[in-house]
Amino acid sequence: MRPRKIVVIGGGPAALSSAIYGLRAGHKVVLVERESVGGQIATSPLVENYPAFPKGSGLELSNAMFEQAMSLGAEMEPDEALSLERQGNGFLVHCQYSDIEADAAIIATGAKHRKLAIPGERENVGKGVYYCAVCDSFQVEGKRAIVIGDGNSAVQYAIYLSKTAKEVEVCTLFDRFFAEKGLVDALNAIPNVRIRHGIASKRIDSLGDSLSVVFEKKETRETIAIACEGVFVAIGQVPDNARFRNVVDLDEKGYVIADEGMRTRTPGVFAAGDCRKKEVRQVVTAVNDGAIAALSADRYLSALPQS
Ligand SMILES: Cc1cc2nc3c(=O)[nH]c(=O)nc-3n(C[C@H](O)[C@H](O)[C@H](O)COP(=O)(O)OP(=O)(O)OC[C@H]3O[C@@H](n4cnc5c(N)ncnc54)[C@H](O)[C@@H]3O)c2cc1C
């Protein structure tokens, strides 16, 4: 059988795992990544739950995956996939700068940071409003930081920032965290962290060199303004798959629906990782999906008529 080409949309753990399995099955694999390789995990300061990788940064973990995929012959296309459509017996990925033809496609687009959607947020992105602690912690070195959110990411962000910031205020909408107990215990033990539960962010005002984040206390409706040099938003992720609706079904939140073999409704199109409807979104489940998607793609390609 002549080598077939698999196009993988994304460059995170699911995509890199797909590439490793696809290449080892004897296919050509091209990865299309619109930002930087590694996906979300590359922004995590500390990963402690990936088997055989007891403790290290997300960047170290994703770099190791990337190097493994490249050493096996993966091709990288730094571009944004705008659409995916059938073309003859194969597929065409239309990107911002080029078009890529392939025999099978794996969608591994992950998810993006959710925005607060309050006045002053968009205007101050990169100028005090950040979504990645490990990327932007230097902005608040020796200064005041606010973290908005109540899940694992928010707690991890706060722990990370507390190491270099003067003080960190963690602000949650409800009266508790929805994060792993071990992480919350670790956060509670940090002296320069203050936790404020039950407040809703309403507005971000720029004060020149600093910001004022205006919150409303849920119980009393009282308004409070907290000054800081950086506000880190960690309120979850949203998928970005609407552009593939012509070939895959999406659930009500926009996640791709795929079966246990990562097959979507279009034969030859597979989905892997955080972009698909699933219960647990972690690196270990993303790489699991990637492996299955690539092996399903291999089975699909093996059954195609020889040209
Ligand atoms: C701060 C933080 C900490 C975390 N900590 C942990 C942890 O400790 N342990 C753990 O297991 N998990 C952790 N996670 C979750 C983990 O990072 C994700 O589950 C995992 O990265 C999902 O991998 P993925 O490949 O499915 O998607 P992603 O990592 O989201 O990668 C998708 C990639 O696709 C690219 N892309 C999207 N659309 C397009 C397009 N149209 N064209 C081209 N490229 C596109 C994106 O730029 C992105 O790089 C953490 C996440 C965050 C944000």
PDBQT file of the ligand as one rigid body, heavy atoms in Angstrom, charges set to zero:
ROOT
HETATM    1  C1  LIG A 401      -3.497  25.845  32.997  1.00  0.00    +0.000 C 
HETATM    2  C2  LIG A 401      -3.820  24.420  32.647  1.00  0.00    +0.000 A 
HETATM    3  C3  LIG A 401      -3.358  23.403  33.448  1.00  0.00    +0.000 A 
HETATM    4  C4  LIG A 401      -3.635  22.064  33.137  1.00  0.00    +0.000 A 
HETATM    5  N1  LIG A 401      -3.097  21.097  33.938  1.00  0.00    +0.000 NA
HETATM    6  C5  LIG A 401      -3.271  19.792  33.598  1.00  0.00    +0.000 A 
HETATM    7  C6  LIG A 401      -2.624  18.775  34.347  1.00  0.00    +0.000 A 
HETATM    8  O1  LIG A 401      -1.947  19.024  35.348  1.00  0.00    +0.000 OA
HETATM    9  N2  LIG A 401      -2.818  17.489  33.949  1.00  0.00    +0.000 N 
HETATM   10  C7  LIG A 401      -3.554  17.166  32.849  1.00  0.00    +0.000 A 
HETATM   11  O2  LIG A 401      -3.646  15.981  32.520  1.00  0.00    +0.000 OA
HETATM   12  N3  LIG A 401      -4.198  18.120  32.128  1.00  0.00    +0.000 NA
HETATM   13  C8  LIG A 401      -4.051  19.421  32.465  1.00  0.00    +0.000 A 
HETATM   14  N4  LIG A 401      -4.674  20.408  31.723  1.00  0.00    +0.000 N 
HETATM   15  C9  LIG A 401      -5.566  20.010  30.627  1.00  0.00    +0.000 C 
HETATM   16  C10 LIG A 401      -4.754  19.612  29.390  1.00  0.00    +0.000 C 
HETATM   17  O3  LIG A 401      -3.863  20.647  29.072  1.00  0.00    +0.000 OA
HETATM   18  C11 LIG A 401      -5.693  19.349  28.221  1.00  0.00    +0.000 C 
HETATM   19  O4  LIG A 401      -6.618  18.359  28.569  1.00  0.00    +0.000 OA
HETATM   20  C12 LIG A 401      -4.903  18.891  26.990  1.00  0.00    +0.000 C 
HETATM   21  O5  LIG A 401      -3.939  19.851  26.617  1.00  0.00    +0.000 OA
HETATM   22  C13 LIG A 401      -5.834  18.650  25.816  1.00  0.00    +0.000 C 
HETATM   23  O6  LIG A 401      -5.073  18.347  24.707  1.00  0.00    +0.000 OA
HETATM   24  P1  LIG A 401      -5.661  18.546  23.224  1.00  0.00    +0.000 P 
HETATM   25  O7  LIG A 401      -4.550  18.205  22.305  1.00  0.00    +0.000 OA
HETATM   26  O8  LIG A 401      -6.933  17.819  23.109  1.00  0.00    +0.000 OA
HETATM   27  O9  LIG A 401      -6.051  20.081  23.100  1.00  0.00    +0.000 OA
HETATM   28  P2  LIG A 401      -5.218  21.406  23.300  1.00  0.00    +0.000 P 
HETATM   29  O10 LIG A 401      -4.151  21.208  24.287  1.00  0.00    +0.000 OA
HETATM   30  O11 LIG A 401      -6.228  22.474  23.531  1.00  0.00    +0.000 OA
HETATM   31  O12 LIG A 401      -4.529  21.636  21.874  1.00  0.00    +0.000 OA
HETATM   32  C14 LIG A 401      -5.283  21.978  20.735  1.00  0.00    +0.000 C 
HETATM   33  C15 LIG A 401      -4.397  22.741  19.757  1.00  0.00    +0.000 C 
HETATM   34  O13 LIG A 401      -5.098  22.915  18.536  1.00  0.00    +0.000 OA
HETATM   35  C16 LIG A 401      -4.822  24.215  18.022  1.00  0.00    +0.000 C 
HETATM   36  N5  LIG A 401      -5.939  24.598  17.143  1.00  0.00    +0.000 N 
HETATM   37  C17 LIG A 401      -7.231  24.797  17.489  1.00  0.00    +0.000 A 
HETATM   38  N6  LIG A 401      -7.980  25.096  16.419  1.00  0.00    +0.000 NA
HETATM   39  C18 LIG A 401      -7.134  25.095  15.354  1.00  0.00    +0.000 A 
HETATM   40  C19 LIG A 401      -7.312  25.341  13.968  1.00  0.00    +0.000 A 
HETATM   41  N7  LIG A 401      -8.517  25.635  13.446  1.00  0.00    +0.000 N 
HETATM   42  N8  LIG A 401      -6.232  25.276  13.146  1.00  0.00    +0.000 NA
HETATM   43  C20 LIG A 401      -5.002  24.962  13.664  1.00  0.00    +0.000 A 
HETATM   44  N9  LIG A 401      -4.770  24.725  14.977  1.00  0.00    +0.000 NA
HETATM   45  C21 LIG A 401      -5.831  24.787  15.813  1.00  0.00    +0.000 A 
HETATM   46  C22 LIG A 401      -4.697  25.084  19.263  1.00  0.00    +0.000 C 
HETATM   47  O14 LIG A 401      -3.928  26.247  18.992  1.00  0.00    +0.000 OA
HETATM   48  C23 LIG A 401      -4.020  24.130  20.248  1.00  0.00    +0.000 C 
HETATM   49  O15 LIG A 401      -2.619  24.259  20.248  1.00  0.00    +0.000 OA
HETATM   50  C24 LIG A 401      -4.429  21.745  32.003  1.00  0.00    +0.000 A 
HETATM   51  C25 LIG A 401      -4.919  22.782  31.202  1.00  0.00    +0.000 A 
HETATM   52  C26 LIG A 401      -4.621  24.110  31.501  1.00  0.00    +0.000 A 
HETATM   53  C27 LIG A 401      -5.143  25.227  30.634  1.00  0.00    +0.000 C 
ENDROOT
TORSDOF 0
